[in-house]
Amino acid sequence: MPKKKIRSEEEKKYLTKRLNIIEGQVRGIKDMVNDDRYCADILIQMSAISKSLESLGEEIIKNHLNTCLVNDIKNDNYDSLKEIMDLYRRLYK
C-alpha cells in the first residue's frame, strides 16, 4: 500500500494554485506551437515552466522534511532517513 501524506486544506489550496499556474504555462506553450511562434520564445517559456516546477518541488521537499521526516524520527522510524537520501540521489544526480 502506498504511503500517504495528509495535507491541510491551506496546503492543498496553495499547491493546487501553483500547479494550476504551471498547467496554464504548459497550455500557453501548446498555443505557441500551434501559432507557429519562434523557437527561442517557446524555449524561454519552457525554461520558465522548469523553474516553476523546481520551485514547487523545493516547497514540497521542505514540507516533507519538516513534517513527514520529523514525525518519523520522533516515532523512532529511521527508515525515512534512507528514503530521503535515496530521494536526494534520484532528484539531484
OpenMM code with the backbone's topology and positions (N, CA, C; nanometers):
from openmm import Vec3, app, unit

residues = "MET PRO LYS LYS LYS ILE ARG SER GLU GLU GLU LYS LYS TYR LEU THR LYS ARG LEU ASN ILE ILE GLU GLY GLN VAL ARG GLY ILE LYS ASP MET VAL ASN ASP ASP ARG TYR CYS ALA ASP ILE LEU ILE GLN MET SER ALA ILE SER LYS SER LEU GLU SER LEU GLY GLU GLU ILE ILE LYS ASN HIS LEU ASN THR CYS LEU VAL ASN ASP ILE LYS ASN ASP ASN TYR ASP SER LEU LYS GLU ILE MET ASP LEU TYR ARG ARG LEU TYR LYS".split()
positions = [
    Vec3(0.0852, -0.1191, 0.0000),
    Vec3(0.0000, 0.0000, 0.0000),
    Vec3(0.0892, 0.1247, 0.0000),
    Vec3(0.0619, 0.2201, -0.0905),
    Vec3(0.1448, 0.3407, -0.0966),
    Vec3(0.1267, 0.4270, 0.0278),
    Vec3(0.2348, 0.4976, 0.0618),
    Vec3(0.2280, 0.5898, 0.1751),
    Vec3(0.1386, 0.7069, 0.1389),
    Vec3(0.0851, 0.7707, 0.2422),
    Vec3(0.0016, 0.8890, 0.2213),
    Vec3(0.0519, 1.0020, 0.3088),
    Vec3(0.0217, 1.1227, 0.2681),
    Vec3(0.0527, 1.2439, 0.3440),
    Vec3(-0.0762, 1.3232, 0.3534),
    Vec3(-0.1252, 1.3391, 0.4746),
    Vec3(-0.2453, 1.4196, 0.4948),
    Vec3(-0.2039, 1.5667, 0.4941),
    Vec3(-0.2592, 1.6416, 0.4007),
    Vec3(-0.2275, 1.7836, 0.3888),
    Vec3(-0.3449, 1.8669, 0.4372),
    Vec3(-0.3118, 1.9808, 0.4930),
    Vec3(-0.4169, 2.0732, 0.5351),
    Vec3(-0.4842, 2.1305, 0.4109),
    Vec3(-0.6027, 2.1822, 0.4299),
    Vec3(-0.6734, 2.2452, 0.3181),
    Vec3(-0.5936, 2.3646, 0.2657),
    Vec3(-0.5280, 2.4358, 0.3552),
    Vec3(-0.4465, 2.5508, 0.3154),
    Vec3(-0.3301, 2.5063, 0.2257),
    Vec3(-0.2637, 2.3967, 0.2652),
    Vec3(-0.1523, 2.3461, 0.1849),
    Vec3(-0.2013, 2.2972, 0.0490),
    Vec3(-0.3123, 2.2246, 0.0478),
    Vec3(-0.3688, 2.1762, -0.0787),
    Vec3(-0.4032, 2.2931, -0.1703),
    Vec3(-0.4631, 2.3965, -0.1130),
    Vec3(-0.5018, 2.5129, -0.1913),
    Vec3(-0.3783, 2.5800, -0.2521),
    Vec3(-0.2733, 2.5943, -0.1717),
    Vec3(-0.1501, 2.6567, -0.2174),
    Vec3(-0.0855, 2.5747, -0.3297),
    Vec3(-0.0717, 2.4432, -0.3083),
    Vec3(-0.0094, 2.3584, -0.4089),
    Vec3(-0.0930, 2.3530, -0.5365),
    Vec3(-0.2237, 2.3450, -0.5221),
    Vec3(-0.3125, 2.3420, -0.6383),
    Vec3(-0.3020, 2.4717, -0.7180),
    Vec3(-0.2934, 2.5838, -0.6474),
    Vec3(-0.2788, 2.7127, -0.7155),
    Vec3(-0.1501, 2.7142, -0.7984),
    Vec3(-0.0417, 2.6684, -0.7388),
    Vec3(0.0859, 2.6642, -0.8101),
    Vec3(0.0786, 2.5698, -0.9305),
    Vec3(0.0158, 2.4541, -0.9123),
    Vec3(0.0020, 2.3582, -1.0220),
    Vec3(-0.0864, 2.4134, -1.1341),
    Vec3(-0.1898, 2.4874, -1.0978),
    Vec3(-0.2764, 2.5488, -1.1993),
    Vec3(-0.1995, 2.6499, -1.2833),
    Vec3(-0.1098, 2.7236, -1.2182),
    Vec3(-0.0261, 2.8194, -1.2916),
    Vec3(0.0633, 2.7450, -1.3903),
    Vec3(0.1259, 2.6373, -1.3440),
    Vec3(0.2129, 2.5578, -1.4308),
    Vec3(0.1330, 2.4982, -1.5458),
    Vec3(0.0141, 2.4483, -1.5156),
    Vec3(-0.0722, 2.3928, -1.6204),
    Vec3(-0.1041, 2.4995, -1.7252),
    Vec3(-0.1292, 2.6216, -1.6807),
    Vec3(-0.1558, 2.7316, -1.7737),
    Vec3(-0.0340, 2.7635, -1.8592),
    Vec3(0.0840, 2.7551, -1.7985),
    Vec3(0.2063, 2.7789, -1.8747),
    Vec3(0.2232, 2.6727, -1.9841),
    Vec3(0.1933, 2.5483, -1.9514),
    Vec3(0.2049, 2.4397, -2.0497),
    Vec3(0.1048, 2.4618, -2.1634),
    Vec3(-0.0172, 2.4987, -2.1277),
    Vec3(-0.1169, 2.5276, -2.2327),
    Vec3(-0.0700, 2.6432, -2.3212),
    Vec3(-0.0050, 2.7409, -2.2584),
    Vec3(0.0472, 2.8547, -2.3345),
    Vec3(0.1503, 2.8112, -2.4373),
    Vec3(0.2362, 2.7193, -2.3991),
    Vec3(0.3362, 2.6682, -2.4941),
    Vec3(0.2670, 2.5919, -2.6073),
    Vec3(0.1666, 2.5165, -2.5726),
    Vec3(0.0909, 2.4429, -2.6753),
    Vec3(0.0328, 2.5425, -2.7767),
    Vec3(-0.0225, 2.6517, -2.7259),
    Vec3(-0.0765, 2.7546, -2.8150),
    Vec3(0.0337, 2.8174, -2.9002),
    Vec3(0.1502, 2.8399, -2.8389),
    Vec3(0.2623, 2.8990, -2.9123),
    Vec3(0.3039, 2.8082, -3.0288),
    Vec3(0.3074, 2.6776, -3.0033),
    Vec3(0.3430, 2.5830, -3.1097),
    Vec3(0.2389, 2.5898, -3.2211),
    Vec3(0.1115, 2.5889, -3.1841),
    Vec3(0.0036, 2.5950, -3.2838),
    Vec3(0.0018, 2.7265, -3.3601),
    Vec3(0.0518, 2.8326, -3.2961),
    Vec3(0.0567, 2.9642, -3.3603),
    Vec3(0.1878, 2.9883, -3.4354),
    Vec3(0.2697, 2.8828, -3.4464),
    Vec3(0.3983, 2.8918, -3.5172),
    Vec3(0.4901, 2.9990, -3.4592),
    Vec3(0.4919, 3.0096, -3.3280),
    Vec3(0.5786, 3.1083, -3.2630),
    Vec3(0.7249, 3.0690, -3.2775),
    Vec3(0.8098, 3.1649, -3.2643),
    Vec3(0.9539, 3.1492, -3.2803),
    Vec3(1.0091, 3.0536, -3.1739),
    Vec3(1.1011, 2.9677, -3.2164),
    Vec3(1.1570, 2.8634, -3.1285),
    Vec3(1.2137, 2.9197, -2.9986),
    Vec3(1.2886, 3.0276, -3.0070),
    Vec3(1.3510, 3.0850, -2.8872),
    Vec3(1.2447, 3.1291, -2.7862),
    Vec3(1.1345, 3.1832, -2.8340),
    Vec3(1.0262, 3.2249, -2.7444),
    Vec3(0.9671, 3.1044, -2.6710),
    Vec3(0.9506, 2.9947, -2.7428),
    Vec3(0.8971, 2.8725, -2.6818),
    Vec3(0.9955, 2.8193, -2.5783),
    Vec3(1.1230, 2.8176, -2.6128),
    Vec3(1.2242, 2.7674, -2.5196),
    Vec3(1.2316, 2.8516, -2.3928),
    Vec3(1.2141, 2.9805, -2.4047),
    Vec3(1.2133, 3.0680, -2.2862),
    Vec3(1.0955, 3.0323, -2.1959),
    Vec3(0.9806, 3.0081, -2.2559),
    Vec3(0.8640, 2.9692, -2.1767),
    Vec3(0.8835, 2.8315, -2.1134),
    Vec3(0.9496, 2.7416, -2.1850),
    Vec3(0.9787, 2.6102, -2.1282),
    Vec3(1.0717, 2.6228, -2.0080),
    Vec3(1.1666, 2.7126, -2.0168),
    Vec3(1.2574, 2.7370, -1.9046),
    Vec3(1.1805, 2.7907, -1.7840),
    Vec3(1.0840, 2.8762, -1.8093),
    Vec3(1.0018, 2.9305, -1.7003),
    Vec3(0.9229, 2.8191, -1.6321),
    Vec3(0.8717, 2.7252, -1.7098),
    Vec3(0.7981, 2.6119, -1.6521),
    Vec3(0.8915, 2.5259, -1.5690),
    Vec3(1.0081, 2.5022, -1.6205),
    Vec3(1.1064, 2.4217, -1.5484),
    Vec3(1.1382, 2.4851, -1.4127),
    Vec3(1.1562, 2.6149, -1.4120),
    Vec3(1.1847, 2.6856, -1.2865),
    Vec3(1.0647, 2.6814, -1.1924),
    Vec3(0.9450, 2.6907, -1.2474),
    Vec3(0.8240, 2.6820, -1.1650),
    Vec3(0.8122, 2.5442, -1.1000),
    Vec3(0.8396, 2.4396, -1.1766),
    Vec3(0.8351, 2.3034, -1.1221),
    Vec3(0.9430, 2.2831, -1.0159),
    Vec3(1.0610, 2.3365, -1.0414),
    Vec3(1.1702, 2.3249, -0.9450),
    Vec3(1.1342, 2.3952, -0.8145),
    Vec3(1.0771, 2.5124, -0.8245),
    Vec3(1.0363, 2.5877, -0.7067),
    Vec3(0.9280, 2.5136, -0.6283),
    Vec3(0.8332, 2.4566, -0.6988),
    Vec3(0.7278, 2.3791, -0.6342),
    Vec3(0.7871, 2.2559, -0.5659),
    Vec3(0.8802, 2.1904, -0.6333),
    Vec3(0.9468, 2.0748, -0.5746),
    Vec3(1.0208, 2.1108, -0.4469),
    Vec3(1.0867, 2.2251, -0.4467),
    Vec3(1.1566, 2.2713, -0.3262),
    Vec3(1.0588, 2.2925, -0.2119),
    Vec3(0.9443, 2.3461, -0.2435),
    Vec3(0.8413, 2.3685, -0.1406),
    Vec3(0.7919, 2.2357, -0.0840),
    Vec3(0.7692, 2.1390, -0.1711),
    Vec3(0.7191, 2.0084, -0.1265),
    Vec3(0.8242, 1.9357, -0.0438),
    Vec3(0.9496, 1.9411, -0.0866),
    Vec3(1.0526, 1.8700, -0.0103),
    Vec3(1.0769, 1.9375, 0.1246),
    Vec3(1.0687, 2.0702, 0.1280),
    Vec3(1.0824, 2.1423, 0.2553),
    Vec3(0.9726, 2.0985, 0.3517),
    Vec3(0.8516, 2.0907, 0.3014),
    Vec3(0.7393, 2.0460, 0.3838),
    Vec3(0.7584, 1.9012, 0.4274),
    Vec3(0.8078, 1.8178, 0.3357),
    Vec3(0.8309, 1.6770, 0.3667),
    Vec3(0.9320, 1.6628, 0.4808),
    Vec3(1.0397, 1.7378, 0.4729),
    Vec3(1.1422, 1.7309, 0.5772),
    Vec3(1.0880, 1.7795, 0.7111),
    Vec3(1.0095, 1.8859, 0.7078),
    Vec3(0.9591, 1.9460, 0.8319),
    Vec3(0.8422, 1.8712, 0.8951),
    Vec3(0.7776, 1.7855, 0.8179),
    Vec3(0.6624, 1.7136, 0.8734),
    Vec3(0.6864, 1.5635, 0.8742),
    Vec3(0.6882, 1.5036, 0.7583),
    Vec3(0.6986, 1.3570, 0.7485),
    Vec3(0.8258, 1.3046, 0.8138),
    Vec3(0.9390, 1.3614, 0.7770),
    Vec3(1.0659, 1.3130, 0.8297),
    Vec3(1.0762, 1.3363, 0.9800),
    Vec3(1.0396, 1.4540, 1.0247),
    Vec3(1.0446, 1.4848, 1.1682),
    Vec3(0.9535, 1.3915, 1.2469),
    Vec3(0.8326, 1.3698, 1.1978),
    Vec3(0.7391, 1.2798, 1.2670),
    Vec3(0.7919, 1.1370, 1.2731),
    Vec3(0.8502, 1.0903, 1.1628),
    Vec3(0.9051, 0.9548, 1.1626),
    Vec3(1.0185, 0.9411, 1.2639),
    Vec3(1.1055, 1.0393, 1.2692),
    Vec3(1.2170, 1.0334, 1.3644),
    Vec3(1.1650, 1.0379, 1.5076),
    Vec3(1.0662, 1.1225, 1.5339),
    Vec3(1.0065, 1.1277, 1.6678),
    Vec3(0.9475, 0.9928, 1.7074),
    Vec3(0.9016, 0.9167, 1.6066),
    Vec3(0.8423, 0.7849, 1.6315),
    Vec3(0.9432, 0.6717, 1.6135),
    Vec3(1.0713, 0.7073, 1.6171),
    Vec3(1.1810, 0.6098, 1.6049),
    Vec3(1.1781, 0.5304, 1.4750),
    Vec3(1.1253, 0.5894, 1.3704),
    Vec3(1.1254, 0.5270, 1.2387),
    Vec3(1.2366, 0.5934, 1.1571),
    Vec3(1.3519, 0.5290, 1.1562),
    Vec3(1.4676, 0.5862, 1.0898),
    Vec3(1.4800, 0.5422, 0.9441),
    Vec3(1.3856, 0.4621, 0.8964),
    Vec3(1.3847, 0.4238, 0.7551),
    Vec3(1.3687, 0.5464, 0.6662),
    Vec3(1.3049, 0.6486, 0.7196),
    Vec3(1.2832, 0.7708, 0.6428),
    Vec3(1.4136, 0.8409, 0.6080),
    Vec3(1.5160, 0.8215, 0.6904),
    Vec3(1.6455, 0.8829, 0.6595),
    Vec3(1.7038, 0.8224, 0.5316),
    Vec3(1.6951, 0.6905, 0.5195),
    Vec3(1.7413, 0.6238, 0.3974),
    Vec3(1.6559, 0.6685, 0.2794),
    Vec3(1.5248, 0.6777, 0.3027),
    Vec3(1.4338, 0.7206, 0.1958),
    Vec3(1.4707, 0.8593, 0.1450),
    Vec3(1.5023, 0.9515, 0.2357),
    Vec3(1.5333, 1.0886, 0.1940),
    Vec3(1.6672, 1.0928, 0.1212),
    Vec3(1.7623, 1.0101, 0.1616),
    Vec3(1.8904, 1.0044, 0.0903),
    Vec3(1.8713, 0.9468, -0.0497),
    Vec3(1.7882, 0.8433, -0.0622),
    Vec3(1.7578, 0.7861, -0.1940),
    Vec3(1.6849, 0.8879, -0.2815),
    Vec3(1.5925, 0.9595, -0.2217),
    Vec3(1.5181, 1.0625, -0.2939),
    Vec3(1.6129, 1.1712, -0.3439),
    Vec3(1.7033, 1.2133, -0.2576),
    Vec3(1.8007, 1.3157, -0.2970),
    Vec3(1.8837, 1.2673, -0.4161),
    Vec3(1.9299, 1.1436, -0.4101),
    Vec3(2.0079, 1.0881, -0.5213),
    Vec3(1.9273, 1.0885, -0.6519),
    Vec3(1.8017, 1.0520, -0.6416),
    Vec3(1.7175, 1.0457, -0.7626),
    Vec3(1.6885, 1.1843, -0.8192),
    Vec3(1.6692, 1.2806, -0.7321),
    Vec3(1.6310, 1.4140, -0.7770),
    Vec3(1.7482, 1.5003, -0.8219),
    Vec3(1.8621, 1.4840, -0.7582),
    Vec3(1.9696, 1.5809, -0.7790),
    Vec3(2.0967, 1.5219, -0.8370),
    Vec3(2.0919, 1.4023, -0.8903),
    Vec3(2.2103, 1.3477, -0.9580),
    Vec3(2.1775, 1.3088, -1.0984),
] * unit.nanometer
topology = app.Topology()
chain = topology.addChain("A")
for resn in residues:
    res = topology.addResidue(resn, chain)
    for name in ("N", "CA", "C"):
        topology.addAtom(name, app.Element.getBySymbol(name[0]), res)
